[in-house]
Amino acid sequence: MKNFTQRLKKCQKKAGLTVSDLAHFFGRRHRSVAGWLTIAGHQLIGKRKEETLDRLHALENLIQRGTLPSPLLMSTRYRATYMRLLGEGDLARARLFKADPANGGLAGRVRKKGRVKKATGVRKRRAPARVDGTARFSGL
């Protein structure tokens, strides 16, 4: 069986993911994930070992099914939200978000077990600021 670092690097290469994408997916700090990728033969220890291995297995499954790589036209902010949703296992919201990330709040409220929960990184459209014609620029 391949070790953790080899599996993670293979996933990163196949899906074209950045260290930041992986950090959002695993819910860990950028520095931790960068360490996982650079230290050959890195072994996980601690409380979150099983959770991290489960998420790595989920990442491999997402790549195998074709859910990843994420769309190239996504901004870094929307890409971070998309990766976080995939990491949490919320595939329905992630698919909706992937279809139209900057949709003005369509994915902002999705029913989840009888209550309304907001997705972070999604905002509703705001009305444009109204400017009266009396304002003038002087000194230009």
Buried (B, 14 or more C-beta within 10 A) or exposed (E): EEEBBEBBBEBBEBBEBBBBBBBBBBBBEEEBBBBBBEEEEBEBEEEBEEBBEEBBEBBBEBBEEEBBEBEEEBEEEBBBBBBBBBBBEBBEBBBBBBEEBBBEBBBBEBEEEEEEEEBEBBEEEEEEEEEEEEEEEEEE
